Amino acid sequence: MARNKRTQSSIKERTANKRKQEDALLASGTFDDVGEIPADMINYVEEPVVTSRKRRAASWDDEEQDYELKPRVLNNPEEDMVEGLPIKINGKIERNLLKRQKKKNGKEAQEEESEEEEEPEEKVEVAKNVQEEEEEEQPDTEEKVLQLQEEIADMVEKIMEDPEENTSALTRLVKMTQSKNPNTCKFSMLALVPVFNSIIPGYRIRPLSDLEKKEKVSKEVARLRQFEQNLVVNYKNYISRLSVLSKTANNENPLKVGLGINAMQAANGIISNASHFNFRSEVFSILIRRICKPNLRVDPIATTIIQTVESLFTGDDEGSISVEIVRIFSKVLKIRNYMIDEATMNILLSLDVLQDYDPNTKEEGTEMKFRVKKKDRVHLSKKERKARKEMKEIDEEMRKAELVVSAEEREKNQAEILKLVLALYLNILKAGHTNLVGAVLEGLSKFGNMANFDLLGDFLEVMKEIIMDTDLTELNSSEVRKVLLCIVSSFSLVSNNRHMKISVDLSTFVNALYAILFNVALDADIELSYKSLRLADPLDQELVKPSVNVSTKAELLLKALDYTFFRTNSGTRERAAAFTKRLYIAMMHTPEKTTVALLKFVDKLMTKYPEIGGLYSTEDRIGNGSYNINTDIISRSNAGAATLWENATLNKHYCPAVTKGINALTHRSKESNK
């Protein structure tokens, strides 16, 4: 303890003496008494070394003072903002802050303008694109959508008023279709449909040649040329955009699928007025690709497109539009391996340009020449008569040349269409697509009589295979129609080449017709087509797509019978007797209209083959064996031993027309047997 007390007292003494010395130094104001630097250390001291605590404190004080003298800056984000009208977003009212535009001095404004002029145009465009992308990424509000619609409506109105002066608005509207914003793309794309329908001229615009570009023209012609070139460029960009959007798959994003449907609506709406204009092949390809799918029920616009294509076929008189569509159609079907819906295949039945086409005959038109009476002639001099004669010859040559060119072009288109259609039908039959056989046979029954001899053997061979692969004992309604179409098509092909004196064995088709007579008679829809008003079957869940051809099964049956006995060499006495017996059995079950039509056919058949009158009675007739009703082979039926006992039953038919026909045939048979 004593030791600790000594140390504390000594420390206090030393500190007291040190303070006294410092106070003495401060009182004198100099540091001379502190002590001198040794002589040997003078060379090493070059600069004064400041280690004083007070000087370090003074330097920190100065720095703090400079910092304190700097002005304070408050980070207020709303300082440069202006309060605007509030906006309602998703049912909530939010503030609308806008940037305040600072007023600049004249020198600053001039400097900024000069800097903007010096910047390249590419940077400006990149900045605009970045700004547009930022705006597109933001969600669309109701106010933005209304503003967009008003902007598009203003541009459409300007273009409609004066399209030649507002080509820039048209270009901007076309560029808006390439926007990533779905609303911008949709509204602009649909708005361009009425625009193009109204400003597209009634002729095709061709590109200008080098000489035409160099020649001097008037202001009006130059203005028109400039408008036409801009129109073609914008229309091409628009069609390219529609083509890209139409290829969207059904499993994509719903927004993209919706844009694809809108693109198809635009293409469908524009082709009706632009079928003569540039790039029509691209529009046809867009429409054909859309409907060439196995299942069209999932596509809401497929039915509308099919109706549009059928209207194009119906209204085409020259055949240029039809041949282009059929060419694209055949290429798309080949690429997709003929996996399409039956309704798509039936559009070929609307080819009205082939109705008056006959490849076997070429008739030259005859002209009626009228002579003017001598008293009504105008007196002309010899020179005037010579000039008039020359002008008349020139006019006649020009008129004939125009008519011949149009007729030759139309006939060329018809030949090309028929070639493509028949080749397509043959390829589908060879490929064996059962869902398209009905549609193909419908087309062959309509256009088969125009086929040439080269395709005859191929078609007959394929249709024989179809009949051989079909079980004729158990047939439903659709299979019955398929067999009837196959028979009618085969007879139609042979009857077209009848002038070539060829002999074709059609016994397969005759036996098939004889075999299905009972199935046709028992069909409830024998007189009904898709145009008939009837209730749908509530137990049938499948969508029945009606055929374009309105021929009923009764009409096909009568057509096949007429081909067999009156248009080809397939009819014989034995076959006439066998068909007469089976037709009488069928008439006991057919409706009244079909029964009357069959009675008229039997009357016509009796005129050609009077021997069938012996079937009405057993008098003065000797028959060997008995009639075999169960066989479907005519040669085994022994129709000569048959008796028309159904005549007595049909004589009591409820329809007076049937009773009258039966009595007339009975009376005629008695006269033929005398």
C-alpha positions in Angstrom: 0.0 0.0 0.0 2.9 2.4 0.9 4.5 1.7 -2.4 1.4 2.5 -4.4 1.0 5.8 -2.5 4.6 6.8 -3.4 4.1 6.2 -7.1 0.9 8.2 -7.2 2.5 11.1 -5.4 5.5 11.1 -7.8 3.2 11.1 -10.8 1.3 14.1 -9.5 4.6 16.0 -8.9 5.8 15.3 -12.4 2.6 16.4 -14.0 2.6 19.6 -11.9 6.1 20.5 -13.0 5.3 19.9 -16.6 2.3 22.2 -16.5 4.5 24.9 -15.0 7.0 24.6 -17.8 4.3 24.8 -20.5 2.8 27.8 -18.9 6.1 29.5 -18.9 6.6 28.8 -22.6 3.2 30.2 -23.4 3.9 33.3 -21.4 7.1 34.1 -23.2 5.5 33.3 -26.7 8.6 31.5 -28.1 10.0 28.0 -28.1 13.7 29.0 -27.7 14.1 27.6 -24.2 12.9 24.2 -25.2 16.4 23.2 -26.4 18.6 23.2 -29.5 18.9 20.6 -32.2 22.2 18.7 -32.1 24.6 19.6 -34.9 24.9 16.1 -36.2 21.1 16.0 -36.9 20.8 19.2 -38.8 21.4 17.5 -42.3 18.6 15.1 -41.8 15.9 17.6 -41.0 14.8 19.1 -44.3 11.2 19.9 -43.6 9.4 20.8 -40.4 7.5 17.9 -39.0 4.2 18.9 -37.5 3.2 16.4 -34.9 1.4 18.8 -32.7 -2.0 17.6 -31.5 -3.4 21.1 -31.8 -2.5 21.4 -35.4 -4.1 18.1 -36.4 -7.2 19.2 -34.6 -7.1 22.5 -36.5 -6.9 20.7 -39.8 -10.0 18.5 -39.0 -11.9 21.6 -37.9 -11.2 23.3 -41.3 -12.5 20.2 -43.2 -15.6 20.1 -41.2 -16.2 23.7 -41.7 -15.9 23.4 -45.6 -18.4 20.5 -45.5 -20.8 22.5 -43.4 -20.6 25.4 -45.8 -21.8 23.3 -48.8 -25.6 23.7 -49.7 -28.0 20.9 -48.7 -29.8 18.9 -51.5 -33.0 17.1 -50.6 -33.9 14.1 -52.7 -37.6 14.8 -53.3 -38.9 12.7 -56.3 -42.1 14.9 -56.5 -40.3 18.2 -56.9 -40.1 18.1 -60.7 -43.5 16.4 -61.0 -46.9 18.0 -61.7 -50.1 16.7 -60.3 -52.4 15.6 -63.1 -56.0 14.2 -63.2 -56.3 10.9 -61.3 -56.5 7.6 -63.1 -58.7 4.6 -62.3 -56.7 1.3 -62.6 -58.4 -2.0 -61.7 -61.2 -0.2 -59.8 -58.7 1.9 -57.7 -58.1 5.6 -58.1 -54.4 6.5 -58.2 -52.4 9.7 -58.6 -51.2 10.8 -62.0 -47.8 12.5 -61.8 -46.4 14.1 -64.9 -42.9 15.5 -65.6 -42.6 19.3 -65.5 -41.2 20.8 -68.7 -38.5 23.3 -67.7 -38.3 26.5 -69.7 -34.9 26.9 -71.3 -33.1 30.0 -72.4 -32.6 30.8 -76.0 -28.9 29.8 -76.1 -29.6 26.4 -74.4 -32.5 25.6 -76.8 -30.3 26.4 -79.8 -27.5 24.3 -78.5 -29.8 21.3 -78.0 -31.3 21.7 -81.4 -27.9 21.8 -83.0 -26.9 18.7 -81.0 -30.1 16.9 -82.2 -29.3 17.7 -85.8 -25.8 16.4 -85.5 -27.1 13.1 -84.1 -27.6 10.4 -86.8 -31.0 9.3 -87.7 -30.4 5.7 -86.7 -29.9 6.7 -83.0 -33.2 8.6 -83.2 -35.0 5.6 -84.6 -33.4 3.3 -82.0 -34.5 5.6 -79.2 -38.1 5.7 -80.6 -38.2 1.9 -80.8 -36.9 1.6 -77.2 -39.6 4.0 -76.1 -42.3 2.2 -78.0 -41.2 -1.2 -76.5 -41.3 0.3 -73.0 -44.8 1.6 -73.7 -45.9 -1.8 -75.1 -44.7 -3.6 -72.0 -46.9 -1.5 -69.8 -50.4 -2.9 -69.3 -53.1 -1.2 -71.3 -55.7 0.8 -69.4 -59.2 1.7 -70.5 -57.9 5.2 -71.3 -55.1 4.0 -73.4 -57.4 1.6 -75.4 -59.8 4.4 -76.1 -57.0 6.7 -77.1 -55.6 4.0 -79.4 -59.0 3.5 -81.0 -59.5 7.2 -81.6 -56.1 7.5 -83.1 -56.7 4.6 -85.5 -60.1 6.0 -86.4 -58.6 9.4 -87.3 -56.0 7.8 -89.5 -58.6 5.7 -91.3 -60.8 8.7 -91.8 -57.9 10.6 -93.4 -57.0 7.8 -95.7 -60.6 7.3 -96.8 -61.0 11.1 -97.6 -57.9 11.5 -99.7 -55.7 8.3 -100.0 -53.1 10.0 -102.3 -52.3 12.7 -99.8 -52.3 10.5 -96.7 -50.0 7.7 -97.7 -47.9 8.3 -94.6 -51.0 7.5 -92.4 -51.4 4.2 -94.4 -47.7 3.4 -93.8 -48.0 4.1 -90.1 -51.2 2.0 -89.8 -49.4 -0.9 -91.5 -46.4 -0.6 -89.2 -48.8 -0.7 -86.2 -49.8 -4.3 -87.2 -46.2 -5.4 -86.3 -46.5 -4.0 -82.8 -45.9 -6.4 -79.9 -48.9 -4.9 -78.1 -51.9 -7.2 -78.9 -54.4 -4.4 -78.9 -52.4 -2.2 -81.2 -51.9 -5.1 -83.6 -55.5 -6.3 -83.5 -57.2 -2.9 -84.0 -54.8 -1.7 -86.8 -55.1 -5.1 -88.6 -58.9 -5.1 -88.6 -59.1 -1.4 -89.5 -57.0 -1.9 -92.6 -59.6 -4.3 -94.1 -62.2 -1.6 -95.1 -59.3 0.8 -96.0 -57.8 -1.6 -98.6 -61.3 -2.6 -99.8 -62.0 1.1 -100.6 -58.7 2.3 -102.1 -57.6 -0.8 -104.1 -58.2 0.0 -107.8 -60.0 -2.3 -110.2 -56.8 -3.4 -111.9 -53.5 -5.0 -111.1 -50.6 -2.6 -110.5 -47.4 -3.6 -112.4 -43.9 -2.3 -111.5 -42.6 0.6 -113.6 -39.8 -0.1 -116.1 -36.6 1.8 -116.2 -37.7 3.8 -119.2 -41.0 4.8 -117.5 -39.1 6.0 -114.5 -36.8 8.2 -116.5 -39.5 9.7 -118.8 -41.1 13.1 -117.9 -44.7 13.0 -116.9 -47.3 15.4 -115.6 -47.8 16.1 -111.9 -51.0 14.2 -111.8 -49.5 11.1 -113.4 -46.4 11.3 -111.1 -48.7 11.6 -108.1 -50.8 8.6 -109.2 -47.7 6.5 -109.8 -46.3 7.4 -106.4 -49.5 6.5 -104.7 -49.7 3.1 -106.5 -46.2 2.2 -105.6 -46.8 3.1 -101.9 -50.0 1.1 -102.0 -48.3 -2.0 -103.4 -45.5 -1.8 -100.8 -47.9 -1.4 -97.8 -50.3 -4.1 -99.1 -47.4 -6.5 -99.4 -46.2 -5.8 -95.9 -49.8 -6.2 -94.6 -50.3 -9.6 -96.4 -46.9 -10.8 -95.0 -48.0 -9.9 -91.5 -51.3 -11.8 -92.0 -49.4 -14.8 -93.2 -47.1 -14.9 -90.2 -50.0 -14.5 -87.7 -52.2 -17.1 -89.4 -49.6 -19.8 -88.8 -50.1 -19.7 -85.1 -50.8 -23.2 -83.6 -53.9 -23.8 -81.4 -51.8 -24.8 -78.4 -50.0 -21.4 -78.3 -50.7 -18.5 -76.0 -54.4 -17.5 -76.1 -53.5 -14.0 -77.1 -51.5 -15.3 -80.1 -54.3 -17.7 -81.1 -56.8 -14.8 -81.0 -54.5 -12.7 -83.2 -54.3 -15.6 -85.6 -58.1 -15.8 -85.8 -58.2 -12.0 -86.4 -55.6 -12.4 -89.2 -57.8 -15.0 -90.9 -60.9 -12.7 -90.6 -58.9 -9.9 -92.2 -57.7 -12.1 -95.1 -61.2 -13.5 -95.6 -62.7 -10.0 -95.7 -60.1 -8.6 -98.1 -60.0 -11.3 -100.7 -63.6 -10.8 -101.9 -62.6 -7.4 -103.3 -58.9 -8.0 -104.0 -59.1 -11.3 -105.9 -57.9 -9.4 -109.0 -55.2 -7.4 -107.2 -51.5 -8.0 -106.6 -50.3 -10.8 -104.2 -53.6 -12.7 -104.5 -51.7 -16.0 -104.5 -50.4 -15.3 -101.0 -53.9 -14.6 -99.7 -55.2 -17.8 -101.4 -52.4 -19.7 -99.6 -53.4 -18.2 -96.3 -57.0 -19.3 -96.7 -56.3 -22.8 -98.1 -53.7 -23.7 -95.4 -56.3 -22.8 -92.7 -59.0 -25.1 -94.0 -56.8 -28.1 -94.9 -56.9 -29.7 -91.5 -58.3 -33.1 -90.3 -60.8 -31.5 -87.9 -62.5 -28.2 -88.6 -64.8 -28.2 -85.7 -62.3 -26.6 -83.4 -61.7 -23.7 -85.8 -64.4 -21.1 -85.5 -63.6 -19.4 -88.8 -63.2 -22.5 -91.0 -66.9 -22.5 -92.2 -66.7 -18.8 -93.2 -63.5 -19.5 -95.2 -65.1 -22.4 -97.0 -68.1 -20.3 -98.0 -65.7 -17.5 -99.2 -63.8 -20.0 -101.4 -67.0 -21.4 -102.8 -68.2 -17.9 -103.7 -64.9 -17.3 -105.5 -65.5 -20.5 -107.5 -69.1 -19.5 -108.3 -68.3 -16.0 -109.5 -65.3 -16.9 -111.6 -66.2 -16.8 -115.3 -62.8 -16.7 -116.9 -61.3 -19.4 -114.7 -58.1 -17.5 -113.8 -59.0 -17.4 -110.1 -60.2 -21.0 -110.0 -57.1 -22.4 -111.6 -54.9 -20.6 -109.1 -56.9 -21.8 -106.1 -57.0 -25.4 -107.4 -53.3 -25.4 -108.0 -52.5 -24.2 -104.5 -55.1 -26.6 -103.1 -53.5 -29.6 -104.7 -50.0 -28.7 -103.5 -51.2 -28.2 -99.9 -53.0 -31.6 -100.0 -50.0 -33.3 -101.3 -47.8 -31.8 -98.5 -50.3 -32.8 -95.8 -50.7 -36.4 -97.3 -54.4 -35.7 -98.0 -55.3 -35.6 -94.3 -58.1 -33.1 -94.5 -61.8 -32.8 -93.7 -64.5 -33.9 -96.1 -66.1 -30.5 -96.1 -62.9 -29.0 -97.5 -62.9 -31.5 -100.3 -66.4 -30.6 -101.3 -65.4 -27.1 -102.3 -64.3 -28.4 -105.7 -68.0 -29.2 -106.5 -68.6 -25.4 -106.7 -66.4 -25.1 -109.8 -69.0 -23.5 -112.1 -66.4 -22.7 -114.8 -66.5 -26.4 -115.8 -70.2 -26.6 -116.4 -70.0 -25.7 -120.1 -66.7 -27.4 -120.8 -66.6 -30.2 -123.3 -63.1 -31.4 -124.1 -64.2 -33.6 -127.1 -66.0 -31.0 -129.2 -64.9 -27.5 -130.3 -67.7 -25.6 -132.0 -67.0 -22.4 -133.8 -69.5 -19.6 -133.3 -71.6 -18.7 -136.2 -72.3 -15.1 -137.0 -75.6 -13.7 -138.4 -75.0 -11.3 -141.2 -77.6 -8.7 -142.0 -77.7 -6.9 -145.3 -79.0 -3.3 -145.6 -81.5 -2.6 -148.3 -80.4 -0.6 -151.4 -82.8 2.3 -150.7 -81.5 2.7 -147.2 -77.8 2.9 -148.1 -75.9 6.2 -147.8 -74.3 7.5 -151.0 -70.5 7.4 -150.7 -67.8 8.2 -153.2 -65.3 5.6 -154.3 -62.6 6.9 -152.0 -64.9 6.9 -149.0 -66.1 3.4 -149.8 -62.6 2.2 -149.9 -61.6 3.8 -146.6 -64.8 2.5 -145.0 -64.0 -1.0 -146.2 -60.5 -0.9 -144.8 -61.7 0.4 -141.4 -64.4 -2.3 -141.3 -61.8 -5.0 -142.0 -59.6 -3.6 -139.3 -62.4 -3.5 -136.7 -63.5 -7.0 -137.6 -60.0 -8.3 -137.1 -59.6 -6.6 -133.8 -62.9 -7.9 -132.6 -62.2 -11.4 -133.6 -58.7 -11.3 -132.1 -60.2 -10.2 -128.7 -62.9 -12.8 -128.8 -60.5 -15.6 -129.7 -58.0 -14.6 -127.1 -60.6 -14.6 -124.3 -62.1 -17.9 -125.5 -58.8 -19.6 -125.8 -57.7 -18.4 -122.4 -60.9 -19.6 -120.8 -60.6 -23.0 -122.5 -57.0 -23.3 -121.4 -58.0 -22.5 -117.8 -60.8 -25.1 -118.0 -58.5 -27.8 -119.2 -55.9 -27.0 -116.5 -58.6 -27.1 -113.8 -60.0 -30.4 -115.0 -56.6 -31.9 -115.2 -55.7 -30.9 -111.6 -59.0 -32.0 -110.2 -59.1 -35.4 -111.8 -55.4 -36.0 -110.8 -56.2 -35.1 -107.3 -59.3 -37.4 -107.2 -57.2 -40.3 -108.5 -54.4 -39.8 -106.0 -56.9 -39.7 -103.1 -58.6 -42.9 -104.3 -55.2 -44.6 -104.6 -54.1 -43.4 -101.2 -57.2 -45.1 -99.7 -58.5 -42.4 -97.4 -61.9 -43.7 -96.6 -63.2 -40.4 -95.1 -62.7 -38.7 -98.5 -64.0 -41.4 -100.8 -67.6 -40.0 -100.7 -66.5 -36.5 -101.6 -64.2 -37.8 -104.4 -67.1 -39.9 -105.8 -69.4 -36.9 -105.7 -66.9 -35.0 -107.8 -66.4 -37.8 -110.2 -70.1 -38.1 -110.7 -70.1 -34.4 -111.7 -66.9 -34.1 -113.6 -66.3 -37.7 -114.7 -67.9 -37.3 -118.1 -65.1 -34.8 -119.0 -62.2 -37.2 -118.3 -60.1 -38.4 -121.2 -59.3 -41.9 -122.2 -55.9 -42.0 -120.4 -57.5 -41.8 -117.0 -60.3 -44.2 -117.7 -58.5 -47.4 -116.9 -57.1 -46.1 -113.6 -60.4 -44.8 -112.3 -62.3 -48.0 -113.2 -59.6 -50.1 -111.5 -59.7 -48.1 -108.3 -63.6 -48.1 -108.2 -63.7 -51.8 -108.8 -61.4 -52.3 -105.8 -63.7 -50.1 -103.7 -66.8 -52.2 -104.6 -64.9 -55.5 -104.1 -63.8 -54.4 -100.6 -67.3 -53.4 -99.6 -69.7 -55.9 -98.0 -72.9 -55.4 -100.1 -75.0 -57.5 -97.8 -74.8 -55.1 -94.8 -74.6 -51.5 -95.7 -75.5 -48.3 -93.8 -76.9 -45.2 -95.4 -73.5 -43.6 -96.1 -72.1 -46.8 -97.6 -75.2 -47.2 -99.9 -74.6 -43.7 -101.2 -70.9 -44.4 -101.7 -71.6 -47.5 -103.8 -74.2 -45.6 -105.9 -71.7 -42.8 -106.5 -69.1 -45.3 -107.5 -71.5 -47.0 -110.1 -72.6 -43.7 -111.5 -69.1 -42.4 -111.8 -67.9 -45.5 -113.6 -70.7 -45.4 -116.1 -70.2 -41.6 -116.6 -66.5 -42.2 -117.5 -67.3 -44.9 -120.0 -70.2 -43.0 -121.6 -67.8 -40.1 -122.3 -65.5 -42.3 -124.4 -68.3 -44.1 -126.1 -67.4 -42.5 -129.5 -64.0 -44.2 -129.4 -65.6 -47.7 -129.9 -64.1 -49.3 -126.9 -65.5 -52.3 -125.0 -65.2 -52.2 -121.2 -66.5 -54.9 -119.0 -68.9 -53.2 -116.5 -70.5 -56.4 -115.1 -69.0 -55.7 -111.7 -70.9 -52.4 -111.4 -74.1 -53.9 -112.8 -74.1 -56.7 -110.3 -73.4 -54.3 -107.5 -76.4 -52.1 -108.6 -78.6 -55.3 -108.6 -77.3 -56.3 -105.2 -78.0 -53.0 -103.4 -81.5 -52.4 -104.7 -83.1 -53.8 -101.5 -80.8 -51.6 -99.3 -81.8 -48.5 -101.3 -85.5 -49.3 -101.0 -85.2 -49.7 -97.2 -83.3 -46.5 -96.7 -85.4 -43.9 -94.9 -83.5 -41.0 -96.4 -83.9 -42.1 -100.0 -85.7 -38.9 -101.0 -84.0 -36.5 -98.6 -81.0 -34.3 -99.1 -79.2 -31.9 -96.8 -81.6 -29.2 -97.9 -84.6 -31.1 -96.5 -86.0 -29.9 -93.3 -86.0 -32.6 -90.6 -85.2 -33.0 -87.0 -81.7 -34.2 -85.9 -81.3 -37.6 -84.3 -80.8 -37.0 -80.5 -78.9 -40.2 -80.2 -76.4 -39.3 -82.9 -73.5 -37.4 -81.4 -71.5 -37.0 -84.7 -71.7 -33.9 -86.8 -73.1 -34.9 -90.2 -71.6 -32.7 -92.9 -73.9 -32.6 -95.9 -72.5 -33.0 -99.4 -72.5 -30.1 -101.8 -74.2 -32.2 -104.4 -78.0 -32.2 -103.8 -78.6 -35.5 -105.6 -80.6 -37.9 -103.4 -80.2 -41.6 -103.4 -83.4 -42.0 -105.5 -81.9 -39.7 -108.2 -78.6 -41.6 -108.1 -80.5 -44.9 -108.5 -82.4 -43.7 -111.5 -79.3 -42.3 -113.0 -77.4 -45.6 -112.6 -80.3 -47.5 -114.1 -80.4 -45.1 -117.1 -76.7 -45.5 -117.6 -77.0 -49.3 -117.5 -79.7 -49.8 -120.1 -79.8 -46.7 -122.2 -76.4 -44.9 -122.3 -74.0 -47.9 -122.4 -74.0 -51.4 -123.9 -74.5 -53.1 -120.6 -78.2 -53.8 -121.0 -79.5 -57.3 -122.0 -82.9 -59.0 -122.0 -81.9 -61.2 -119.1 -80.7 -58.2 -117.1 -83.8 -56.2 -118.0 -86.1 -59.1 -116.7 -84.0 -59.5 -113.5 -84.0 -55.7 -112.7 -87.8 -55.5 -113.4 -88.6 -58.2 -110.9 -86.3 -56.8 -108.2 -87.6 -53.2 -108.8 -91.2 -54.4 -108.3 -90.1 -55.9 -104.9 -88.4 -52.6 -104.0 -91.4 -50.5 -105.0 -93.4 -52.2 -102.2 -91.2 -50.3 -99.7 -90.2 -47.1 -101.4 -92.0 -43.7 -101.0 -94.6 -42.7 -103.5 -92.4 -40.3 -105.5 -89.7 -42.9 -105.9 -92.3 -45.5 -106.8 -93.8 -43.3 -109.6 -90.3 -42.6 -111.0 -89.4 -46.3 -111.0 -92.7 -47.2 -112.8 -91.8 -44.6 -115.5 -88.4 -46.3 -115.9 -90.0 -49.7 -116.2 -92.4 -48.3 -118.9 -89.3 -47.0 -120.8 -87.5 -50.3 -120.3 -90.5 -52.2 -121.7 -90.3 -50.1 -124.9 -86.7 -51.3 -125.5 -87.3 -54.8 -124.3 -90.9 -55.9 -125.0 -90.1 -59.4 -123.7 -90.4 -58.3 -120.1 -94.1 -58.0 -120.6 -94.4 -61.7 -120.2 -93.6 -61.4 -116.5 -97.0 -59.9 -115.8 -98.8 -63.2 -116.5 -98.1 -67.0 -116.9 -100.2 -67.4 -120.0 -98.4 -68.4 -123.3 -95.1 -68.7 -121.4 -93.0 -71.7 -120.4 -90.5 -71.3 -117.6 -87.8 -73.7 -116.7 -87.1 -73.9 -112.9 -87.9 -71.3 -110.4 -86.8 -67.7 -109.7 -84.0 -67.4 -107.1 -84.6 -64.3 -105.1 -81.7 -64.7 -102.7 -78.8 -64.5 -105.1 -77.2 -61.2 -106.1 -75.7 -62.6 -109.4 -78.1 -61.9 -112.3 -77.0 -65.0 -114.3 -78.0 -67.3 -111.3 -81.4 -65.7 -110.6 -83.3 -67.3 -113.5 -85.4 -64.2 -114.0 -87.2 -65.8 -117.0 -89.2 -68.0 -114.6 -90.3 -65.1 -112.4 -93.8 -63.6 -112.1 -94.7 -60.1 -111.0 -97.2 -61.0 -108.3 -96.4 -57.7 -106.6 -98.5 -56.1 -109.3 -101.6 -57.1 -107.5 -100.5 -55.6 -104.2 -99.3 -52.4 -105.8 -102.7 -52.1 -107.5 -104.1 -51.3 -104.1 -101.6 -48.6 -103.3 -102.7 -45.5 -101.3 -101.3 -43.1 -104.0 -103.6 -42.7 -107.0 -100.5 -42.0 -109.3 -99.0 -45.4 -108.4 -102.3 -47.2 -109.0 -102.7 -45.5 -112.4 -99.1 -46.4 -113.4 -99.6 -50.0 -112.4 -102.8 -50.3 -114.4 -101.2 -48.7 -117.5 -98.2 -51.1 -117.4 -100.6 -54.1 -117.0 -102.6 -53.1 -119.9 -99.5 -52.5 -122.0 -98.1 -55.9 -121.1 -101.3 -57.6 -122.3 -101.0 -55.8 -125.7 -97.4 -56.8 -126.1 -98.2 -60.5 -125.5 -100.9 -60.6 -128.3 
